[in-house]
Amino acid sequence: MNRMRQFPIQLIFFAILCISVLGCTNNNSIKSHSNYENKILTIPLYVELAKRVGTNFKIIDRATGFIYEENSKNYLVSNWHVFSGRNPHTLKPDFDTSLVVDEKIIPYDSSDPDFMIVYYHTINKSLYSKACLIKNKSGYKFWYEHPDKHKCDLALVEIDLNELPLDSLIITKVRPENILTSVIEPKMFSILGYPRGQKSYNQFPVILDAKMLTIIGSQSYTLSYKAFTERGMSGSPILEWDDELNFKILGVHAQGINDSIKIGFQFNEIKSILSNNNR
């Protein structure tokens, strides 16, 4: 049975999503998805979260992330709920289930994944995957969170890019000079990410418009905006860029309140995470 017959629902969803994206992109839209001349396309990275279950590893979630470089160190940035596998409001696992191994039922849930599998863009327009350990067998976590912990749904882990075949990869990093610290409301931005594991069909991210509404919350680091996002876009960068592809990052997409109103967090809070962890 071929792939088209096996996965008609996913293919239909992806076709609808592509039409939606093409119909709603703004003047910042990527001019071509057929090559890497536009560096904006290589900022987002597709990621998978894996957990040890008995002697097996199970993929428990899919999301988006990107690389941030500061003081010659590289970090993979995404959401707190992506790294923890927990709901940032209830602190409970996103799901629980079980696996049958040798006629034994092994229960497990989405909390505290052990690995993050990162898919990097290659010069031949494919993806190269590399696993990153984010928690050891003793339960020690290697990723860093905000001083306000789950209340600021951002997190990162330091990674060694020298372990990668860099000559065959294209990695576009976010750096301190790319951080946008203020915004005149309302304003249009773009969210770039991988909804529902979309990398299975195309290595390029989906690009969606986000109309910034306000900065909310007593901590004043929560962003509210209108956008059509899907599961899997958690950790997507919220960007703007000019015709020369000089880009700025405002925040990181986190979750939806309803079908149209979404929540993200100001990227500038990355500074608080690094200083809180003596980085």
Secondary structure, 3 states (H helix, E strand, C coil): CCHHHHCHHHHHHHHHHHHHHHHHCCCCCCCCCCCCCCHHHHCCEEEEEEEEECCEEEEEEEEEEEEEEECCEEEEEECHHHHHCECCCCCCECCEEEEEECCEEEEEECCCCCEEEEEEEECCCCEEEEEEECECCCCCECEEECCCHHHCCCEEEEECHHHCCHHHEECCCECHHHECCCCCCCEEEEEEECHHHHHHCCCCCEEEEEEEEEEECCCCCEEEEECCCCCCCCCCEEEEECCCCCEEEEEEEEEECCCCEEEEEEHHHHHHHHHHCCC
